[in-house]
Amino acid sequence: MEKTGNHNEADGMVRFSFSDMERARQLFGEHNRHLKLVAEALDIEINARGTNVTVRGEDIHTDLAGNILKQLYGLLKEGYPVYENDVDYAIRVLSGDHKARLKDIFLDTVYVTSKKRAITPKSHAQKAYIDAIRSFDIVFGIGPAGTGKTYLAMAMAVAALSKGIVNRIILTRPAVEAGESLGFLPGDLTEKIDPYLRPLYDALHDMMRFEKVSNLLQRGIIEVAPIAFMRGRTLNDSFIILDEAQNTTSEQMKMFLTRIGFSSKAVITGDITQIDLPANKASGLIESKNILQDIEGIQFVFFSKTDVVRHRLVQEIIKAYEELEERRQARENRDI
């Protein structure tokens, strides 16, 4: 990208030019949708003609817009397809750190799905998470829903299995949530626990063909089970993911962490703001966060609402609920 104009203090205008017509078209998006996303996010005006872009607004925002467009264009030159979500992620990343390099994040391919879709990190925290999983045997990913904690861990597990780094994948979750007991649910044990494990199956099927997943499950190479099934086992040569770990008790977390054997890797994910345990039960995830952070070989990665990679409205919903909780806490403090 070439800058063809300088900032004009009178109107805050700057012009940029892109050398490749086809890549410029992909960058701008259908009906200039990508440019509109940047303009709306930064409260500026962007107009395109041919391969040229004119940006009007405050200098700090026009500079940021230029940085976003330049780096997205660089991704296109590397063969990375840019979609609306990528534009949204780029805005978030570079708004928070204008020195960030999108190539270092977006081009770090974790796994290519059966549908030939590359799974890559989309934020600083996701990149740190991926690097931690590569470097440490036990990694905790803590943060709100929609930040990719489980999905990226699953992608890393499938990649490790496909490369022969591990011999099997074990996926587990607590099977008692929101105060419910399995005994009160209809059906046999499999039918009772299946709803709790369904998100893990969904992620698997998003990465591999249904027939392959079924075959690996039948052969025990992939195992999906509630955490109670981990008791008394030693898990060697495995990639183990404990999901929804905020709903483990202290005893369950200790039991899980002491199951890990030789040549194994464990990733523990959870959201400590969404604990469904009874009031008299301490969260094993919170306890482990408090006592294990200084142990060499264990890494904690923390996500925030800015790392949400679902629909952009999810980020706003999380923010609204956080503000509601802050108001509740303020009222309770006044009443004390």
DOVO-993457 format. One record per residue (C-alpha): residue in three letters; x, y, z. Coordinates in steps of 0.1 Angstrom, whole numbers, padded with zeros to 4 digits, always signed. Example, Ala and Ser with C-alpha at 12.3 -4.5 7.8 and 13.67 -1.06 7.14 Angstrom:
# DOVO-993457
ALA+0123-0045+0078;SER+0137-0011+0071;
# end
This chain:
# DOVO-993457
MET+0000+0000+0000;GLU+0012+0034-0009;LYS+0002+0066+0009;THR-0005+0092-0019;GLY-0016+0121+0003;ASN-0006+0137+0036;HIS-0028+0147+0065;ASN-0046+0179+0058;GLU-0053+0197+0091;ALA-0083+0215+0076;ASP-0102+0184+0068;GLY-0082+0155+0083;MET-0080+0137+0050;VAL-0055+0112+0038;ARG-0053+0090+0007;PHE-0040+0055+0002;SER-0034+0035-0030;PHE-0031-0002-0035;SER-0012-0017-0064;ASP-0033-0048-0071;MET-0069-0044-0083;GLU-0080-0079-0073;ARG-0065-0078-0039;ALA-0079-0043-0034;ARG-0114-0056-0043;GLN-0110-0084-0017;LEU-0097-0059+0009;PHE-0126-0035+0004;GLY-0152-0063+0005;GLU-0184-0068-0014;HIS-0201-0034-0018;ASN-0172-0020+0002;ARG-0185-0037+0033;HIS-0151-0041+0049;LEU-0143-0004+0045;LYS-0177+0004+0061;LEU-0169-0017+0091;VAL-0136+0002+0096;ALA-0154+0035+0091;GLU-0182+0027+0116;ALA-0157+0014+0142;LEU-0134+0044+0140;ASP-0161+0071+0134;ILE-0145+0082+0102;GLU-0154+0085+0065;ILE-0139+0061+0039;ASN-0144+0063+0002;ALA-0129+0040-0025;ARG-0125+0045-0062;GLY-0106+0019-0081;THR-0076+0010-0060;ASN-0076+0043-0042;VAL-0090+0050-0007;THR-0097+0084+0008;VAL-0101+0086+0046;ARG-0114+0116+0065;GLY-0115+0121+0102;GLU-0093+0128+0132;ASP-0056+0121+0125;ILE-0053+0094+0151;HIS-0082+0075+0136;THR-0071+0079+0100;ASP-0037+0066+0109;LEU-0053+0036+0126;ALA-0075+0030+0095;GLY-0044+0031+0073;ASN-0026+0006+0096;ILE-0056-0017+0095;LEU-0060-0016+0057;LYS-0022-0019+0051;GLN-0019-0050+0073;LEU-0050-0067+0060;TYR-0037-0061+0024;GLY-0004-0077+0036;LEU-0024-0108+0047;LEU-0041-0109+0012;LYS-0006-0108-0004;GLU+0003-0139+0017;GLY-0027-0158+0004;TYR-0048-0153+0035;PRO-0085-0148+0027;VAL-0099-0118+0045;TYR-0135-0120+0057;GLU-0157-0096+0077;ASN-0148-0113+0110;ASP-0111-0108+0101;VAL-0117-0071+0096;ASP-0135-0070+0130;TYR-0106-0088+0147;ALA-0080-0066+0130;ILE-0098-0035+0143;ARG-0098-0048+0179;VAL-0061-0060+0178;LEU-0047-0028+0163;SER-0069-0005+0183;GLY-0054-0020+0214;ASP-0019-0021+0201;HIS-0010-0002+0170;LYS+0024-0019+0169;ALA+0009-0054+0166;ARG+0016-0075+0135;LEU-0014-0092+0122;LYS+0008-0116+0102;ASP+0023-0130+0134;ILE-0012-0138+0147;PHE-0034-0146+0118;LEU-0008-0166+0098;ASP-0001-0190+0127;THR-0021-0220+0114;VAL-0030-0244+0141;TYR-0049-0269+0120;VAL-0066-0272+0086;THR-0101-0287+0089;SER-0115-0314+0066;LYS-0133-0285+0048;LYS-0098-0269+0041;ARG-0105-0241+0065;ALA-0074-0229+0084;ILE-0078-0225+0122;THR-0057-0196+0134;PRO-0056-0173+0165;LYS-0074-0140+0161;SER-0061-0120+0191;HIS-0030-0115+0212;ALA-0044-0137+0239;GLN-0052-0165+0215;LYS-0017-0163+0201;ALA-0002-0165+0236;TYR-0025-0194+0243;ILE-0014-0214+0213;ASP+0023-0207+0221;ALA+0017-0217+0257;ILE+0001-0250+0246;ARG+0031-0257+0224;SER+0056-0249+0251;PHE+0040-0262+0284;ASP+0026-0295+0295;ILE-0002-0280+0315;VAL-0020-0248+0304;PHE-0050-0231+0319;GLY-0071-0209+0297;ILE-0094-0187+0317;GLY-0119-0161+0304;PRO-0154-0155+0291;ALA-0174-0175+0267;GLY-0166-0171+0230;THR-0129-0164+0233;GLY-0119-0197+0216;LYS-0104-0214+0246;THR-0119-0249+0240;TYR-0120-0246+0202;LEU-0083-0238+0199;ALA-0073-0264+0224;MET-0093-0289+0204;ALA-0076-0278+0172;MET-0042-0282+0189;ALA-0052-0317+0201;VAL-0063-0328+0167;ALA-0032-0314+0151;ALA-0010-0333+0177;LEU-0029-0365+0170;SER-0025-0362+0132;LYS+0012-0356+0136;GLY+0017-0386+0159;ILE+0028-0364+0188;VAL+0001-0381+0210;ASN-0017-0414+0207;ARG-0051-0403+0218;ILE-0073-0373+0228;ILE-0093-0373+0259;LEU-0120-0347+0263;THR-0138-0342+0296;ARG-0162-0319+0314;PRO-0180-0318+0347;ALA-0214-0335+0342;VAL-0233-0318+0370;GLU-0241-0281+0364;ALA-0266-0255+0376;GLY-0273-0276+0407;GLU-0287-0306+0387;SER-0280-0342+0395;LEU-0276-0368+0369;GLY-0299-0391+0388;PHE-0328-0367+0382;LEU-0323-0368+0344;PRO-0341-0393+0322;GLY-0324-0422+0304;ASP-0294-0444+0309;LEU-0259-0430+0319;THR-0249-0423+0283;GLU-0281-0404+0276;LYS-0277-0384+0309;ILE-0242-0372+0302;ASP-0245-0367+0265;PRO-0260-0331+0267;TYR-0231-0320+0288;LEU-0205-0333+0264;ARG-0223-0322+0232;PRO-0202-0290+0227;LEU-0171-0311+0226;TYR-0185-0334+0199;ASP-0196-0303+0180;ALA-0161-0289+0179;LEU-0147-0323+0168;HIS-0172-0326+0139;ASP-0163-0290+0129;MET-0127-0301+0124;MET-0129-0337+0110;ARG-0153-0356+0089;PHE-0181-0373+0108;GLU-0170-0408+0097;LYS-0135-0402+0109;VAL-0146-0389+0143;SER-0169-0419+0147;ASN-0141-0443+0138;LEU-0117-0427+0162;LEU-0143-0427+0190;GLN-0151-0464+0184;ARG-0114-0473+0186;GLY-0109-0453+0218;ILE-0083-0430+0201;ILE-0107-0401+0210;GLU-0125-0404+0242;VAL-0153-0380+0254;ALA-0163-0385+0290;PRO-0174-0368+0322;ILE-0146-0360+0347;ALA-0157-0387+0371;PHE-0145-0413+0345;MET-0109-0400+0350;ARG-0106-0413+0385;GLY-0080-0440+0391;ARG-0064-0437+0357;THR-0030-0426+0345;LEU-0031-0409+0311;ASN+0001-0413+0291;ASP+0008-0402+0255;SER-0024-0382+0256;PHE-0037-0347+0248;ILE-0063-0341+0276;ILE-0088-0312+0276;LEU-0108-0303+0307;ASP-0136-0280+0296;GLU-0159-0259+0319;ALA-0134-0264+0347;GLN-0150-0236+0368;ASN-0176-0263+0377;THR-0151-0288+0390;THR-0148-0291+0428;SER-0115-0288+0445;GLU-0114-0326+0448;GLN-0122-0331+0411;MET-0095-0307+0400;LYS-0068-0323+0421;MET-0079-0357+0409;PHE-0077-0346+0373;LEU-0043-0329+0375;THR-0028-0360+0392;ARG-0040-0383+0363;ILE-0015-0367+0338;GLY+0012-0392+0328;PHE+0043-0393+0307;SER+0044-0376+0273;SER+0010-0360+0279;LYS-0003-0325+0276;ALA-0033-0311+0295;VAL-0053-0279+0287;ILE-0079-0267+0313;THR-0104-0241+0303;GLY-0131-0223+0321;ASP-0148-0190+0330;ILE-0146-0181+0367;THR-0175-0157+0363;GLN-0199-0185+0354;ILE-0197-0210+0383;ASP-0227-0233+0387;LEU-0216-0252+0418;PRO-0236-0251+0450;ALA-0227-0222+0473;ASN-0210-0245+0497;LYS-0186-0259+0470;ALA-0154-0241+0461;SER-0144-0240+0424;GLY-0114-0261+0416;LEU-0105-0237+0388;ILE-0103-0207+0412;GLU-0083-0227+0437;SER-0058-0239+0411;LYS-0054-0204+0398;ASN-0045-0193+0433;ILE-0020-0220+0442;LEU-0004-0232+0409;GLN+0007-0201+0391;ASP+0042-0202+0405;ILE+0049-0238+0395;GLU+0074-0240+0367;GLY+0059-0259+0337;ILE+0023-0247+0343;GLN+0011-0217+0323;PHE-0020-0196+0328;VAL-0034-0175+0299;PHE-0062-0151+0307;PHE-0088-0139+0281;SER-0110-0108+0283;LYS-0142-0097+0265;THR-0120-0081+0238;ASP-0109-0116+0228;VAL-0144-0128+0220;VAL-0144-0143+0185;ARG-0181-0150+0181;HIS-0206-0126+0166;ARG-0196-0090+0175;LEU-0228-0087+0195;VAL-0216-0114+0219;GLN-0189-0089+0231;GLU-0215-0063+0237;ILE-0237-0088+0256;ILE-0208-0098+0279;LYS-0201-0061+0285;ALA-0238-0054+0294;TYR-0238-0083+0319;GLU-0205-0072+0334;GLU-0220-0037+0339;LEU-0251-0052+0355;GLU-0230-0072+0379;GLU-0210-0041+0388;ARG-0242-0022+0396;ARG-0254-0051+0418;GLN-0221-0052+0437;ALA-0223-0014+0442;ARG-0258-0017+0456;GLU-0248-0045+0479;ASN-0218-0025+0492;ARG-0241+0005+0499;ASP-0265-0018+0519;ILE-0237-0032+0541;
# end
